[in-house]
Amino acid sequence: MNLSNHTLTNIQRFFVYLFLVVLVVITLIPVWLLIVNATRSTLEIQQGISLLPSKYLMTNYRILLSKGLDLPLGFMNSLTIAVLTTVITVYFSMLTAYGLVVYNFKGRKTLYNLMLVLVMIPMQLSIIGFYQWMSKLGLTDSYASLILPGIASAGSVFFAKQYLESIMIQDLIDAGRIDGASELSIFHKIMLPIAVPGMFTLGIFAFVASWNNFFNAFILITTRNKYTLPMLIQTLRGDVYRHEYGAIYLGLAASVVPIIIIYFLFSRYIVNGISMGAVKE
Amino acid sequence: MFKKLKYDHYGYLFVAPFIIGFLIFGLYPVLNTVFLSFTNRTLMARTYEITWFKNFQLLFADKTFLTAVTNTWELWLMNFIPQMGIAFLLSVFFTNLRLKIKGVGVWRMIFYMPNLMMASAIAALFFSLFSYYGPVNQFIVRSGFVAEAIDFIRKPSWMRGLVVFIQWWMWFGQTTILLMAAMTAIPVSLYEAALVDGAGSLQMFLHITLPLIKPVMIYILVTSLVGGMQMFDIPYLLTDGRGSPGNSILTNTINMYMKFHSSKGHIGAASAVGLVVFLMTSIVALLIFFLLREKHDEPVKNGNREK
C-alpha cells in the first residue's frame, strides 16, 4: 500500500516535470529564434530553422543602418524616456504613498479609493482627449507628454503604499521631528534611504513599462528622429526590409535583449514585486 | 494622539503633486474625450460643431464597430480562460506538498519572462515567423507535414489563434506567480484542522483554497479584462494594422486609432469609440470587483493578506 502510493507519486511527478519542460520550450523558443536569427544571414534564414547562432551579426547591423534605420538613436531615445519616466514615477509614487501612510488627513480614504478605482479603469482609451489637450499645450511631439504622466501613476502608488506600510517605523519619524527636521526632509533623509529596495522594484517595473510602450508614443510623437524603439520596429515591416530577414530580426532583438539582461540580473526583485501590488483592501 | 494631529495637514503637501498630475494628465483628458465625442471635430479643420449624439448613433449603426467590440471580447476570453487554467495547474503543482517539485523559483522565472518582452517586437517576430516565406512554412514544407506553404497571414482563424497564443504566452507566468503567492499565504493550520475533521483534498481545495484566493482571482480577472479591452500592439503589428484578414483581429483600440489616423483625423468619432469602450470596460470591471468581493469579506480579513 505504502509502496504503491510512493510509485504513484513518482509517476505523477514525472508527468508534471514533462509538462513543465514542454512549457519552458514553448516559452523560450520564440525569443531564442529571434536572438539566433539576428546573427544569421538572410540566406541562412531562408534555408531553414537553426537553433545555433551564426556570424553575421555585424553584416545585419550594417544592412539595417544602410536602409536608414537609426537603431542607436532609437535606442537612446527610448532609454532617455524610460530613465526619466522611472525617476519621476518612483519619486512621486513614494511621495504620495508616504502622505497616505503617515498622515491621517481629511479625504485620505477618498483619495485611496480613487486610486483603487483608477487601477480598474482603462485610462488609455482617453488617449484622443489626451492628445488634443497636449497639442493645445504644445506638448505633442515632445517627450514631456510621455514622461510627466508618471507623476500620477495609481498602480505605482498602490505598490509603494503596500511597501511603505511593511517597513514603516513611526519612532524614526518621531525622532526626526524631535531633532527639528522638516516633514519633507524626514521623507527625503530618513524614509527614502530605508525604502531603497522597494523603490528599486518599483523602478524596474516603471522602466520596463516605459521601454515597451508603443501606443502612446505612436500617437504623440511624429518627428522621425524622435522615434522610440517600438516605433522603429513598426517601420521594419515596410517594403524596404521585405527581404532582409537578418536585419529585421536584429532590430527586434535589440529592443528585447536589454530587457532580458535586466530580468536575469534582477529577477528576484521582479518576481517578488509582482504580487505586492495585487492584494489590496 | 495630540502629537499626530499637529502634523496631519502635511499629508496634503505630499499628495498634492499626485492630485495635480492626475487632474492634468488623467481627469482632464477623460473629460476632453467626453466633450470631443459630442462634436464633429477633425484634425484638419479649425471649426467644429457640437453634434451631440450623432457620433454614437453612427457608431452603433456601424458594423465595423460592433465587429471590433465582439472581437476584443472573444480574443480576451479565449486567452484568459487557458491562461487561468494553466496558471491554476502550475500553482497547484508548485505548492503541492506531496509532489515537492524542485526549482520552483527557476520555473517561475522562465514562465514570467515573456511578460517583459516588448509586445510590438513580439508581434513583429511572429509576423515574420509565419510569413509566406518564413521559417515556419519552410519547416513544415521541408519536413513533409504539408505539400504547399500555408498563407497564414491571410487566414483569419490562424491570425486570431496567433493573437490569442501570444497573449496567453505573455501572461500565464504572471498569473501563476499571483495565484501561487495567494496559495502559499494560506496558513497550513487550516489544512491540518480540515484533515483532522476528515476532509479530502478536493474538499479542502473547494472550501479552503478557493475562497481564500478569491480576492487575488478577482484582481487577476479585473486587471486582465481592463488590459484586454485595450489590446492594440499585438493585433496591430501582426498584420497590416487594420485588423486584417477580413477584420478578424480588429480590436477596439485599432478601430479607434483608424478613425484618429484617417485622412481627415476624425477625433470626434475616435473619441466616441474610446468613450463607449471606456464606459463598457469600467462598468464591467467595477461590477465584478464590488459584486464578487462583498460576499467573502470576513475570511479575507483573517488570513489571506500576502505581501
Chai-1 contact restraints between the chains, C-beta under 6 A:
chainA,res_idxA,chainB,res_idxB,connection_type,confidence,min_distance_angstrom,max_distance_angstrom,comment,restraint_id
A,T9,B,R98,contact,1.0,0.0,6.0,A-B,restraint_1
A,R13,B,L99,contact,1.0,0.0,6.0,A-B,restraint_2
A,V16,B,F93,contact,1.0,0.0,6.0,A-B,restraint_3
A,L20,B,W107,contact,1.0,0.0,6.0,A-B,restraint_4
A,V24,B,I110,contact,1.0,0.0,6.0,A-B,restraint_5
A,T27,B,I110,contact,1.0,0.0,6.0,A-B,restraint_6
A,T27,B,F111,contact,1.0,0.0,6.0,A-B,restraint_7
A,L34,B,L125,contact,1.0,0.0,6.0,A-B,restraint_8
A,G48,B,Q138,contact,1.0,0.0,6.0,A-B,restraint_9
A,I49,B,P135,contact,1.0,0.0,6.0,A-B,restraint_10
A,I49,B,F139,contact,1.0,0.0,6.0,A-B,restraint_11
A,F92,B,P17,contact,1.0,0.0,6.0,A-B,restraint_12
A,L95,B,F14,contact,1.0,0.0,6.0,A-B,restraint_13
A,T96,B,V15,contact,1.0,0.0,6.0,A-B,restraint_14
A,T96,B,F18,contact,1.0,0.0,6.0,A-B,restraint_15
A,Y98,B,F14,contact,1.0,0.0,6.0,A-B,restraint_16
A,G99,B,G11,contact,1.0,0.0,6.0,A-B,restraint_17
A,G99,B,F14,contact,1.0,0.0,6.0,A-B,restraint_18
A,G99,B,V15,contact,1.0,0.0,6.0,A-B,restraint_19
A,Y103,B,D8,contact,1.0,0.0,6.0,A-B,restraint_20
A,Y103,B,Y10,contact,1.0,0.0,6.0,A-B,restraint_21
A,Y103,B,G11,contact,1.0,0.0,6.0,A-B,restraint_22
A,N104,B,D8,contact,1.0,0.0,6.0,A-B,restraint_23
A,F105,B,D8,contact,1.0,0.0,6.0,A-B,restraint_24
A,F105,B,G11,contact,1.0,0.0,6.0,A-B,restraint_25
A,F105,B,Y12,contact,1.0,0.0,6.0,A-B,restraint_26
A,M120,B,V222,contact,1.0,0.0,6.0,A-B,restraint_27
A,M120,B,A285,contact,1.0,0.0,6.0,A-B,restraint_28
A,M120,B,L286,contact,1.0,0.0,6.0,A-B,restraint_29
A,M120,B,F289,contact,1.0,0.0,6.0,A-B,restraint_30
A,I121,B,S282,contact,1.0,0.0,6.0,A-B,restraint_31
A,P122,B,V226,contact,1.0,0.0,6.0,A-B,restraint_32
A,P122,B,M229,contact,1.0,0.0,6.0,A-B,restraint_33
A,P122,B,Q230,contact,1.0,0.0,6.0,A-B,restraint_34
A,P122,B,F278,contact,1.0,0.0,6.0,A-B,restraint_35
A,P122,B,T281,contact,1.0,0.0,6.0,A-B,restraint_36
A,Q124,B,Q230,contact,1.0,0.0,6.0,A-B,restraint_37
A,L125,B,G274,contact,1.0,0.0,6.0,A-B,restraint_38
A,L125,B,V277,contact,1.0,0.0,6.0,A-B,restraint_39
A,L125,B,F278,contact,1.0,0.0,6.0,A-B,restraint_40
A,S126,B,P29,contact,1.0,0.0,6.0,A-B,restraint_41
A,S126,B,V30,contact,1.0,0.0,6.0,A-B,restraint_42
A,S126,B,T33,contact,1.0,0.0,6.0,A-B,restraint_43
A,I128,B,T33,contact,1.0,0.0,6.0,A-B,restraint_44
A,I128,B,I267,contact,1.0,0.0,6.0,A-B,restraint_45
A,I128,B,A270,contact,1.0,0.0,6.0,A-B,restraint_46
A,I128,B,S271,contact,1.0,0.0,6.0,A-B,restraint_47
A,I128,B,G274,contact,1.0,0.0,6.0,A-B,restraint_48
A,G129,B,P29,contact,1.0,0.0,6.0,A-B,restraint_49
A,G129,B,N32,contact,1.0,0.0,6.0,A-B,restraint_50
A,G129,B,T33,contact,1.0,0.0,6.0,A-B,restraint_51
A,G129,B,L36,contact,1.0,0.0,6.0,A-B,restraint_52
A,F130,B,P29,contact,1.0,0.0,6.0,A-B,restraint_53
A,Q132,B,I267,contact,1.0,0.0,6.0,A-B,restraint_54
A,W133,B,P29,contact,1.0,0.0,6.0,A-B,restraint_55
A,W133,B,N32,contact,1.0,0.0,6.0,A-B,restraint_56
A,P149,B,F25,contact,1.0,0.0,6.0,A-B,restraint_57
A,I151,B,P17,contact,1.0,0.0,6.0,A-B,restraint_58
A,I151,B,G21,contact,1.0,0.0,6.0,A-B,restraint_59
A,A152,B,F18,contact,1.0,0.0,6.0,A-B,restraint_60
A,A152,B,G21,contact,1.0,0.0,6.0,A-B,restraint_61
A,A152,B,F22,contact,1.0,0.0,6.0,A-B,restraint_62
A,A152,B,F25,contact,1.0,0.0,6.0,A-B,restraint_63
A,A152,B,G26,contact,1.0,0.0,6.0,A-B,restraint_64
A,S166,B,K307,contact,1.0,0.0,6.0,A-B,restraint_65
A,E183,B,Y10,contact,1.0,0.0,6.0,A-B,restraint_66
A,V208,B,L116,contact,1.0,0.0,6.0,A-B,restraint_67
A,N212,B,M118,contact,1.0,0.0,6.0,A-B,restraint_68
A,F214,B,S120,contact,1.0,0.0,6.0,A-B,restraint_69
A,F214,B,D233,contact,1.0,0.0,6.0,A-B,restraint_70
A,F215,B,F232,contact,1.0,0.0,6.0,A-B,restraint_71
A,P230,B,M118,contact,1.0,0.0,6.0,A-B,restraint_72
A,P230,B,S120,contact,1.0,0.0,6.0,A-B,restraint_73
A,I233,B,S120,contact,1.0,0.0,6.0,A-B,restraint_74
A,I233,B,A121,contact,1.0,0.0,6.0,A-B,restraint_75
A,I233,B,A124,contact,1.0,0.0,6.0,A-B,restraint_76
A,I248,B,S128,contact,1.0,0.0,6.0,A-B,restraint_77
A,L252,B,A121,contact,1.0,0.0,6.0,A-B,restraint_78
A,L252,B,A124,contact,1.0,0.0,6.0,A-B,restraint_79
A,L252,B,L125,contact,1.0,0.0,6.0,A-B,restraint_80
A,S255,B,M118,contact,1.0,0.0,6.0,A-B,restraint_81
A,S255,B,A121,contact,1.0,0.0,6.0,A-B,restraint_82
A,V256,B,M117,contact,1.0,0.0,6.0,A-B,restraint_83
A,V256,B,M118,contact,1.0,0.0,6.0,A-B,restraint_84
A,V256,B,A121,contact,1.0,0.0,6.0,A-B,restraint_85
A,I259,B,L116,contact,1.0,0.0,6.0,A-B,restraint_86
A,Y263,B,L116,contact,1.0,0.0,6.0,A-B,restraint_87
A,S267,B,M109,contact,1.0,0.0,6.0,A-B,restraint_88
A,I274,B,I177,contact,1.0,0.0,6.0,A-B,restraint_89
A,S275,B,L178,contact,1.0,0.0,6.0,A-B,restraint_90
A,S275,B,A181,contact,1.0,0.0,6.0,A-B,restraint_91
A,A278,B,L178,contact,1.0,0.0,6.0,A-B,restraint_92
A,A278,B,Y219,contact,1.0,0.0,6.0,A-B,restraint_93
A,V279,B,E306,contact,1.0,0.0,6.0,A-B,restraint_94
